[in-house]
Amino acid sequence: MENSPQALRQRTKEFAVRIIKLFKALPPGNKAAQIIGTQLLRSGTAVGANYRAAGRARSRAEFVAKLGIVVEEADEAVYWIELLRETDAMKNDRLENLLTEAHELAAIFTAARESARRR
């Protein structure tokens, strides 16, 4: 999969859309799932928003710092997805691909941050 800035913008947006759809599908009567889902909604949509902000950074240091936020949000999304899975709030088959994508995004942005930091 391509990792150009434009491709990553699209990929993080698609991730956000998938998070939003997952949130809408959470059982409405399960308060814990709704609270966890709200946290996932916040962190999962923040990945793309903060990546876009990184693209507007005014300096390399600001770019590296904003990529750090992207990594934190992606890692936090992993945590919330794992909680949904481990509490059986949603079927694992619905979460597995999303969890894989969250891990991949965290790894991509961790590598990008380290590369930008070394330059």
Contact map, one row per residue, 1 for C-alpha under 8 A:
11100000000000000000000000000000000000000000000000000000000000000000000000000000000000000000000000000000000000000000000
11110011000000000000000000000000000000000000000000000000000000000000000000000000000000000000000000000000000000000000000
11111111000000000000000000000000000000000000000000000000000000000000000000000000000000000000000000000000000000000000000
01111111000000000000000000000000000000000000000000000000000000000000000000000000000000000000000000000000000000000000000
00111111100000000000000000000000000000000000000000000000000000000000000000000000000000000000000000000000000000000000000
00111111110000000000000000000000000000000000000000000000000000000000000000000000000000000000000000000000000000000000000
01111111111000000000000000000000000000000000000000000000000000000000000000000000000000000000000000000000000000000000000
01111111111100000000000000000000000000000000000000000000000000000000000000000000000000000000000000000000000000000000000
00001111111110000000000000000000000000000000000100110000000000000000000000000000000000000000000000000000000000000000000
00000111111111000000000000000000000000000000000000000000000000000000000000000000000000000000000000000000000000000000000
00000011111111100000000000000000000000000000000000000000000000000000000000000000000000000000000000000000000000000000000
00000001111111110000000000000000000000000000001100000000000000000000000000000000000000000000000000000000100000000000000
00000000111111111000000000000000000000000000100100000000000000000000000000000000000000000000000000000000000000000000000
00000000011111111100000000000000000000000000000000000000000000000000000000000000000000000000000000000000000000000000000
00000000001111111110000000000000000000000001100100000000000000000000000000000000000000000000000001001000000000000000000
00000000000111111111000000000000000000001001111100000000000000000000000000000000000000000000000000000000000000000000000
00000000000011111111100000000000000000000000100000000000000000000000000000000000000000000000000000000000000000000000000
00000000000001111111110000000000000000000000000000000000000000000000000000000000000000000000000001000000000000000000000
00000000000000111111111000000000000000011001100000000000000000000000000000000000000000000000000001000000000000000000000
00000000000000011111111100000000000000001000100000000000000000000000000000000000000000000000000000000000000000000000000
00000000000000001111111110000000000000000000000000000000000000000000000000000000000000000000000000000000000000000000000
00000000000000000111111111000000000000000000000000000000000000000000000000000000000000000000000000000000000000000000000
00000000000000000011111111000000010011011000000000000000000000000000000000000000000000000000000000000000000000000000000
00000000000000000001111111000000000000000000000000000000000000000000000000000000000000000000000000000000000000000000000
00000000000000000000111111100000000000000000000000000000000000000000000000000000000000000000000000000000000000000000000
00000000000000000000011111110100110010000000000000000000000000000000000000000000000000001100000000000000000000000000000
00000000000000000000000011111100110000000000000000000000000000000000000000000000000000001000000000000000000000000000000
00000000000000000000000001111110010000000000000000000000000000000000000000000000000000000000000000000000000000000000000
00000000000000000000000000111110000000000000000000000000000000000000000000000000000000000000000000000000000000000000000
00000000000000000000000001111111110000000000000000000000000000000000000000000000000000001000000000000000000000000000000
00000000000000000000000000011111111000000000000000000000000000000000000000000000000000000000000000000000000000000000000
00000000000000000000000000000111111100000000000000000000000000000000000000000000000000000000000000000000000000000000000
00000000000000000000000001100111111110000000000000000000000000000000000000000000000100001000000000000000000000000000000
00000000000000000000001001110111111111000000000000000000000000000000000000000000000000000000000000000000000000000000000
00000000000000000000000000000011111111100000000000000000000000000000000000000000000000000000000000000000000000000000000
00000000000000000000000000000001111111110000000000000000000000000000000000000001001100000000000000000000000000000000000
00000000000000000000001001000000111111111000000000000000000000000000000000000001000100000000000000000000000000000000000
00000000000000000000001000000000011111111100000000000000000000000000000000000000000000000000000000000000000000000000000
00000000000000000000000000000000001111111110000000000000000000000000000000000001000000000000000000000000000000000000000
00000000000000000010001000000000000111111111000000000000000000000000000000011001100000000000000000000000000000000000000
00000000000000010011001000000000000011111111100000000000000000000000000000000000000000000000000000000000000000000000000
00000000000000000000000000000000000001111111110000000000000000000000000000000000000000000000000000000000000000000000000
00000000000000000000000000000000000000111111111000000000000000000000000011011000000000000000000000000000000000000000000
00000000000000110010000000000000000000011111111100000000000000000000000011001000000000000000000000000000000000000000000
00000000000010111011000000000000000000001111111110000000000000000000000000000000000000000000000000000000000000000000000
00000000000000010000000000000000000000000111111111000000000000000000010010000000000000000000000000000000000000000000000
00000000000100010000000000000000000000000011111111100000000000000000011011000000000000000000000000000000000000000000000
00000000100110110000000000000000000000000001111111110000000000000000010000000000000000000000000000000000000000000000000
00000000000000000000000000000000000000000000111111111000000000000000000000000000000000000000000000000000000000000000000
00000000000000000000000000000000000000000000011111111100000000000110110000000000000000000000000000000000000000000000000
00000000100000000000000000000000000000000000001111111110000000000110010000000000000000000000000000000000000000000000000
00000000100000000000000000000000000000000000000111111111000000000000000000000000000000000000000000000000000000000000000
00000000000000000000000000000000000000000000000011111111100000000100000000000000000000000000000000000000000000000000000
00000000000000000000000000000000000000000000000001111111100001110110000000000000000000000000000000000000000000000000000
00000000000000000000000000000000000000000000000000111111100000100000000000000000000000000000000000000000000000000000000
00000000000000000000000000000000000000000000000000011111110000100000000000000000000000000000000000000000000000000000000
00000000000000000000000000000000000000000000000000001111111101100100000000000000000000000000000000000000000000000000000
00000000000000000000000000000000000000000000000000000001111101100000000000000000000000000000000000000000000000000000000
00000000000000000000000000000000000000000000000000000000111111100000000000000000000000000000000000000000000000000000000
00000000000000000000000000000000000000000000000000000000111111110000000000000000000000000000000000000000000000000001100
00000000000000000000000000000000000000000000000000000000001111111000000000000000000000000000000000000000000000000000100
00000000000000000000000000000000000000000000000000000100111111111100000000000000000000000000000000000000000000000000000
00000000000000000000000000000000000000000000000000000111111111111110000000000000000000000000000000000000000000000001000
00000000000000000000000000000000000000000000000000000100000111111111000000000000000000000000000000000000000000001001100
00000000000000000000000000000000000000000000000000000000000011111111100000000000000000000000000000000000000000000000000
00000000000000000000000000000000000000000000000001101100100001111111110000000000000000000000000000000000000000000000000
00000000000000000000000000000000000000000000000001100100000000111111111000000000000000000000000000000000000011011000000
00000000000000000000000000000000000000000000000000000000000000011111111100000000000000000000000000000000000011001000000
00000000000000000000000000000000000000000000000001000000000000001111111110000000000000000000000000000000000000000000000
00000000000000000000000000000000000000000000011101100000000000000111111111000000000000000000000000000000010010000000000
00000000000000000000000000000000000000000000001000000000000000000011111111100000000000000000000000000000111011000000000
00000000000000000000000000000000000000000000000000000000000000000001111111110000000000000000000000000000010000000000000
00000000000000000000000000000000000000000011011000000000000000000000111111111000000000000000000000000000000000000000000
00000000000000000000000000000000000000000011001000000000000000000000011111111100000000000000000000000110110000000000000
00000000000000000000000000000000000000000000000000000000000000000000001111111110000000000000000000000110010000000000000
00000000000000000000000000000000000000010010000000000000000000000000000111111111000000000000000000000000000000000000000
00000000000000000000000000000000000000010011000000000000000000000000000011111111100000000000000000000100000000000000000
00000000000000000000000000000000000000000000000000000000000000000000000001111111110000000000000000100110000000000000000
00000000000000000000000000000000000000000000000000000000000000000000000000111111111000000000000000000000000000000000000
00000000000000000000000000000000000110110000000000000000000000000000000000011111111100000000000000000000000000000000000
00000000000000000000000000000000000000010000000000000000000000000000000000001111111110000000001001100000000000000000000
00000000000000000000000000000000000000000000000000000000000000000000000000000111111111000000000000100000000000000000000
00000000000000000000000000000000000100000000000000000000000000000000000000000011111111100000000000000000000000000000000
00000000000000000000000000000000100110000000000000000000000000000000000000000001111111111100000000000000000000000000000
00000000000000000000000000000000000000000000000000000000000000000000000000000000111111111111001000000000000000000000000
00000000000000000000000000000000000000000000000000000000000000000000000000000000011111111000000000000000000000000000000
00000000000000000000000000000000000000000000000000000000000000000000000000000000001111111000000000000000000000000000000
00000000000000000000000000000000000000000000000000000000000000000000000000000000000111111111000000000000000000000000000
00000000000000000000000001100100100000000000000000000000000000000000000000000000000111111110000000000000000000000000000
00000000000000000000000001000000000000000000000000000000000000000000000000000000000110011111011000000000000000000000000
00000000000000000000000000000000000000000000000000000000000000000000000000000000000010011111111000000000000000000000000
00000000000000000000000000000000000000000000000000000000000000000000000000000000000010010111111100000000000000000000000
00000000000000000000000000000000000000000000000000000000000000000000000000000000000000000011111110000000000000000000000
00000000000000000000000000000000000000000000000000000000000000000000000000000000000000000111111111000000000000000000000
00000000000000000000000000000000000000000000000000000000000000000000000000000000100010000111111111100000000000000000000
00000000000000000000000000000000000000000000000000000000000000000000000000000000000000000001111111110000000000000000000
00000000000000000000000000000000000000000000000000000000000000000000000000000000000000000000111111111000000000000000000
00000000000000100110000000000000000000000000000000000000000000000000000000000000100000000000011111111100000000000000000
00000000000000000000000000000000000000000000000000000000000000000000000000000100110000000000001111111110000000000000000
00000000000000000000000000000000000000000000000000000000000000000000000000000000000000000000000111111111000000000000000
00000000000000100000000000000000000000000000000000000000000000000000000000000000000000000000000011111111100000000000000
00000000000000000000000000000000000000000000000000000000000000000000000001101100000000000000000001111111110000000000000
00000000000000000000000000000000000000000000000000000000000000000000000001100100000000000000000000111111111000000000000
00000000000000000000000000000000000000000000000000000000000000000000000000000000000000000000000000011111111100000000000
00000000000100000000000000000000000000000000000000000000000000000000001001000000000000000000000000001111111110000000000
00000000000000000000000000000000000000000000000000000000000000000000011101100000000000000000000000000111111111000000000
00000000000000000000000000000000000000000000000000000000000000000000001000000000000000000000000000000011111111100000000
00000000000000000000000000000000000000000000000000000000000000000000000000000000000000000000000000000001111111110000000
00000000000000000000000000000000000000000000000000000000000000000011011000000000000000000000000000000000111111111000000
00000000000000000000000000000000000000000000000000000000000000000011001000000000000000000000000000000000011111111100000
00000000000000000000000000000000000000000000000000000000000000000000000000000000000000000000000000000000001111111110000
00000000000000000000000000000000000000000000000000000000000000000010000000000000000000000000000000000000000111111111000
00000000000000000000000000000000000000000000000000000000000000010011000000000000000000000000000000000000000011111111100
00000000000000000000000000000000000000000000000000000000000000000000000000000000000000000000000000000000000001111111110
00000000000000000000000000000000000000000000000000000000000000000000000000000000000000000000000000000000000000111111111
00000000000000000000000000000000000000000000000000000000000100110000000000000000000000000000000000000000000000011111111
00000000000000000000000000000000000000000000000000000000000110010000000000000000000000000000000000000000000000001111111
00000000000000000000000000000000000000000000000000000000000000000000000000000000000000000000000000000000000000000111111
00000000000000000000000000000000000000000000000000000000000000000000000000000000000000000000000000000000000000000011111
